[in-house]
Amino acid sequence: MKILQLRKMGMDFYDDHQKAISDCGNYRLRAEFTDKQGYNVTADFTGFWRNTLDVDASFEDTRSGYCYRYKPLKEQTKGRTYCLKDILKAVNSVSAEQYDDVEIFS
């Protein structure tokens, strides 16, 4: 069983309304994974406003040493909510490995 690890990068929810609509528990979660082309992607997921999933993702081109925005994941977050199942679906759509579940850690 493959587990996608999400690191807490922001504050835990303090608003009861946010706790009720999202199971993420934190305002920003970071995932690191390898995509289907072999790029090491770092993605920060957020969803505070209206519980819509948003991502800021980048990858480093090891040949040039430059970092670039990673747009394929951004396309996969459209229409999704800030919840663990939608983060998992978005990552699995571009990841070389397919994850079965999510784990959040500090």
N, C-alpha and C positions, 0 to 999 in steps of 0.2 A: 504494500500500500504506500503510495507516494503522497507526502504531505507538503503543501505549499505553506511556507513559513512567512508570516507577515509580522514585521517589527513595528512596534508602537513608536511613532516619531512625533506625535503631538500630545495634546492633553486628552485625558479620559473625558467622556461625556459628563457634563454636569447638569445638563438640561433633561428633565424627565421626558419631555416630548421627543427629544432625539433618541433617548434610550428605548422609547416605545416603537419607533419606526425603523431603527437600524440595529442589527446585532453586532456591529463592528466594535463598539465600545470606546473608540478613540477617534479623534478628528483626522488623523493622518496615519496611514499604514504603508509600509514599504515592503515591496517584494523584489527579489533578485532571482533571475532565471536566465536560461539560455533559450533563444528563439530557434525557429526551424532553419534559419540561415547560419546559425552558430554564433550570433552576437550575444554578448553578455548584457542583459537589459536590467536597468534599475528603474523601478516604477513606484511613484508615490501616489496612492489612491486617497481621494478626499470625497466628501459628499455632503457637506454641511448644508448648503443651500438647497432647499426643496427636496432633499434626499436623493438627488441625481448623482450618479457615479461620474467622477472626473478623475483624470490621471495626468500626471506629468512624468513622462518616461524618456529615458535617454540610453544611449549605448556608446561604448568606446570602441573606435576602430583601432585594433591593436597594431595595424600596419602603419598608420599615421600618428597615432597617439591622441587624436582629437575625439571629443565627445560630440554626439549629434542627437537631436530630438528623434524619438522613436514614434513615428506616426501610426504604424499599423495597430498598436494597442489602443490609441486614442479613438480610432474608428470603431473598435469593438466595444467601447463603453457607451456609445450612443444608445439612449433609450433604456439604460439599465439603472438600477437603484443602488445606493450605497449599502449593500449587504454582502455578506460573505459568499453566498452562492453566486451572485453576479460577478464579483471579483474573480472567483474561481473560473467561471465560464469565459470571462474576457481573457484571462491568462492562458487557459487551455487552448483558446483559439489561435494563439501565436507561438506557444511554447513548444520546444522540441520534446519535452517530457509531458505526459498527461498526469495531472494531479487528481487524487481522489477526495482529498479533504483539505481543510485549512486549519492552521494553528497560529495563534497570536501570542507573541512574546514581547518582553520589554527589552 
